[in-house]
Amino acid sequence: MKVTVSRKAHFNAAHRLFRKDWTFEKNDEIFGKCNNPNFHGHNYELIVSVTGEIDKETGYVIDMKILKDIIKSEVEDAFDHKNLNVEVPEFRDLNPTAENIAVVIFNKMKSKLDSDLSLEITLYETPRNFVTYSG
């Protein structure tokens, strides 16, 4: 029987949505105030969900301490209080939209999990705007 376990986390980060190959005017038209050259920030809320079989010995799908440690190293330490465009290598040439951030988090975390576990990332950029990605 498959069960999904989830853990919440959060990080604060700044970003700017823009494309280097577009004019300021086109970036402004598409991204609006999110194109602020001085960046802007969000208090991101993250839900990491892992689905798999319950281990007969432990009763766990995944030890939540292990999941907590993966989230800390791959997301919180990497993104918290950072300028995503400037300080996070994955976004040097990738627009740090909520969609792209969720995919980057998924890819960073998936490689740290056992291959028989499924992963889903839900990222809230604001209390009303969120994205979900599961590979």
Helices and strands as residue ranges (DSSP letters): E 2-15, H 24-31, G 32-35, E 40-53, H 64-71, I 72-76, H 77-79, E 82-83, H 84-87, G 89-91, H 98-110, E 118-124, E 130-133
